[in-house]
């Protein structure tokens, strides 16, 4: 689908925009909840041929609809990790669980 959308297939492009819209609505929830001003996109779905479709659609959503849209603009950018972003993120959760500071007297979270 990504290759077809990148090649200009209108049906594939519409499908990618729908997927980007779903991601954008999820990102919008995080933007409002956490008051973030940067969304970084990467991973195997985010190929050169469709990167602009994803970033433009997600940027439109997070900047047109957030609660704080009059206070700041949310930047949507490509990850420098590109295809490896998901693997690096997954690997970093191990370090997060190990090195996150905890309050005295509280046990470490249960590992699943």
Buried (B, 14 or more C-beta within 10 A) or exposed (E): BBEBBBEEBEEBBEBBBEBBBEBBEEBBEEBBEEEBEEBEBBBEBBBEBBBEBBBBBBBBBBBEEBEEBEEEEBBBEBBEBBEBBBEEEEEEEEEEEEEEEEEEEEEEEEEE
